[in-house]
Amino acid sequence: MTQHDRSPSDLLADARRREMAVEHLLFGTLGFLARQHPELLDDLEASLGHLWDKAEDAQRDDEAVRDVARTFIRSLRTQIR
């Protein structure tokens, strides 16, 4: 079965699973690094002004993307304490 033969819901489920796996790995990696280099989270937080939403339609919301990143950073700060 090729990707073209798969239903949209199967493709969406695969994308969701990839996103969850990548988020888990990234969160673990950043937590490990932040325990060794606490300033990492400060640097990441300071860079959020450069983060933007790639959507090119009315759904674009740069601040919503930054809010997700801020939540991620807050979670990391809690984890490394």
Backbone hydrogen bonds in HBPLUS format (Angstrom, degrees):
<---DONOR---> <-ACCEPTOR-->    atom                        ^
c    i                          cat <-CA-CA->   ^        H-A-AA   ^      H-
h    n   atom  resd res      DA  || num        DHA   H-A  angle D-A-AA Bond
n    s   type  num  typ     dist DA aas  dist angle  dist       angle   num
A0005-ASP N   A0002-THR O   2.99 MM   3  5.31 144.4  2.12 106.7 117.0     1
A0006-ARG N   A0003-GLN O   3.31 MM   3  5.40 159.8  2.35 103.1 109.1     2
A0010-ASP N   A0007-SER O   3.07 MM   3  5.21 122.4  2.42  99.9 114.1     3
A0011-LEU N   A0007-SER O   3.04 MM   4  6.39 159.4  2.09 155.0 160.8     4
A0012-LEU N   A0008-PRO O   2.87 MM   4  6.05 154.8  1.94 147.0 154.2     5
A0013-ALA N   A0009-SER O   2.92 MM   4  6.06 154.6  1.99 140.5 147.4     6
A0014-ASP N   A0010-ASP O   2.96 MM   4  6.19 158.2  2.01 147.0 152.8     7
A0015-ALA N   A0011-LEU O   2.98 MM   4  6.22 158.3  2.03 145.7 151.5     8
A0016-ARG N   A0012-LEU O   2.90 MM   4  6.15 157.1  1.95 149.2 155.6     9
A0017-ARG N   A0013-ALA O   2.93 MM   4  6.16 159.2  1.97 150.5 155.9    10
A0018-ARG N   A0014-ASP O   2.93 MM   4  6.20 158.3  1.98 151.0 156.8    11
A0019-GLU N   A0015-ALA O   2.93 MM   4  6.13 161.0  1.96 148.8 154.2    12
A0020-MET N   A0016-ARG O   2.94 MM   4  6.19 159.0  1.98 150.6 156.0    13
A0021-ALA N   A0017-ARG O   2.96 MM   4  6.16 159.7  2.01 148.4 153.9    14
A0022-VAL N   A0018-ARG O   2.87 MM   4  6.05 168.3  1.88 157.3 160.4    15
A0023-GLU N   A0019-GLU O   2.89 MM   4  5.99 161.3  1.93 147.8 153.6    16
A0024-HIS N   A0020-MET O   3.00 MM   4  6.14 159.1  2.04 145.0 150.5    17
A0025-LEU N   A0021-ALA O   3.01 MM   4  6.25 168.0  2.03 153.6 156.4    18
A0026-LEU N   A0022-VAL O   2.81 MM   4  5.92 164.5  1.84 154.6 159.6    19
A0027-PHE N   A0023-GLU O   2.82 MM   4  5.85 164.3  1.85 149.9 154.7    20
A0028-GLY N   A0024-HIS O   2.97 MM   4  6.14 163.5  2.00 149.4 154.0    21
A0029-THR N   A0025-LEU O   2.93 MM   4  6.08 158.6  1.98 146.2 152.4    22
A0030-LEU N   A0026-LEU O   2.82 MM   4  5.99 169.2  1.84 157.2 160.1    23
A0031-GLY N   A0027-PHE O   2.89 MM   4  5.99 154.6  1.96 145.3 152.9    24
A0032-PHE N   A0028-GLY O   3.02 MM   4  6.18 160.1  2.06 145.5 150.5    25
A0033-LEU N   A0029-THR O   2.98 MM   4  6.25 165.4  2.00 152.2 156.1    26
A0034-ALA N   A0030-LEU O   2.77 MM   4  5.85 157.4  1.82 148.3 155.3    27
A0035-ARG N   A0031-GLY O   3.04 MM   4  6.20 144.0  2.18 145.1 153.0    28
A0036-GLN N   A0033-LEU O   3.08 MM   3  5.26 126.0  2.39  98.5 112.2    29
A0037-HIS N   A0033-LEU O   2.75 MM   4  5.90 142.0  1.89 146.4 159.3    30
A0040-LEU N   A0037-HIS O   2.90 MM   3  5.73 167.9  1.91 130.2 134.3    31
A0043-ASP N   A0039-GLU O   2.99 MM   4  6.29 161.1  2.03 156.4 161.4    32
A0044-LEU N   A0040-LEU O   2.88 MM   4  6.17 159.4  1.92 152.4 158.4    33
A0045-GLU N   A0041-LEU O   2.91 MM   4  6.03 162.6  1.94 145.6 150.7    34
A0046-ALA N   A0042-ASP O   2.93 MM   4  6.13 153.4  2.00 146.5 153.9    35
A0047-SER N   A0043-ASP O   3.16 MM   4  6.35 127.5  2.45 137.4 150.1    36
A0047-SER N   A0044-LEU O   3.05 MM   3  5.17 138.8  2.23  98.9 110.9    37
A0048-LEU N   A0045-GLU O   3.32 MM   3  5.55 167.1  2.33 109.1 112.9    38
A0050-HIS N   A0047-SER O   3.01 MM   3  5.89 165.8  2.03 128.3 132.3    39
A0051-LEU N   A0048-LEU O   2.97 MM   3  5.13 163.0  2.00 110.7 116.3    40
A0060-ARG N   A0057-ASP O   3.10 MM   3  5.84 169.2  2.11 122.9 126.1    41
A0064-ALA N   A0061-ASP O   3.15 MM   3  5.37 124.4  2.48 101.2 114.7    42
A0065-VAL N   A0061-ASP O   3.28 MM   4  6.69 152.4  2.36 150.7 157.9    43
A0066-ARG N   A0062-ASP O   3.04 MM   4  6.41 155.9  2.10 148.5 155.6    44
A0067-ASP N   A0063-GLU O   2.84 MM   4  6.07 148.8  1.94 144.9 153.7    45
A0068-VAL N   A0064-ALA O   3.10 MM   4  6.39 150.5  2.19 143.0 149.4    46
A0069-ALA N   A0065-VAL O   3.16 MM   4  6.50 158.9  2.20 146.8 152.1    47
A0070-ARG N   A0066-ARG O   2.81 MM   4  6.12 155.7  1.86 150.7 158.1    48
A0071-THR N   A0067-ASP O   2.95 MM   4  6.15 158.8  2.00 148.3 153.4    49
A0072-PHE N   A0068-VAL O   3.01 MM   4  6.26 155.9  2.07 147.2 153.9    50
A0073-ILE N   A0069-ALA O   2.91 MM   4  6.20 158.9  1.96 152.6 157.7    51
A0074-ARG N   A0070-ARG O   2.85 MM   4  6.12 161.3  1.89 152.8 157.9    52
A0075-SER N   A0071-THR O   2.97 MM   4  6.19 157.9  2.02 147.9 153.8    53
A0076-LEU N   A0072-PHE O   2.99 MM   4  6.30 152.8  2.07 145.7 153.5    54
A0077-ARG N   A0073-ILE O   2.87 MM   4  6.17 157.0  1.92 152.9 159.1    55
A0078-THR N   A0074-ARG O   3.02 MM   4  6.30 155.2  2.08 147.9 154.2    56
A0079-GLN N   A0075-SER O   2.96 MM   4  6.20 153.5  2.03 146.1 153.6    57
A0080-ILE N   A0076-LEU O   3.02 MM   4  6.25 153.0  2.10 154.1 159.6    58
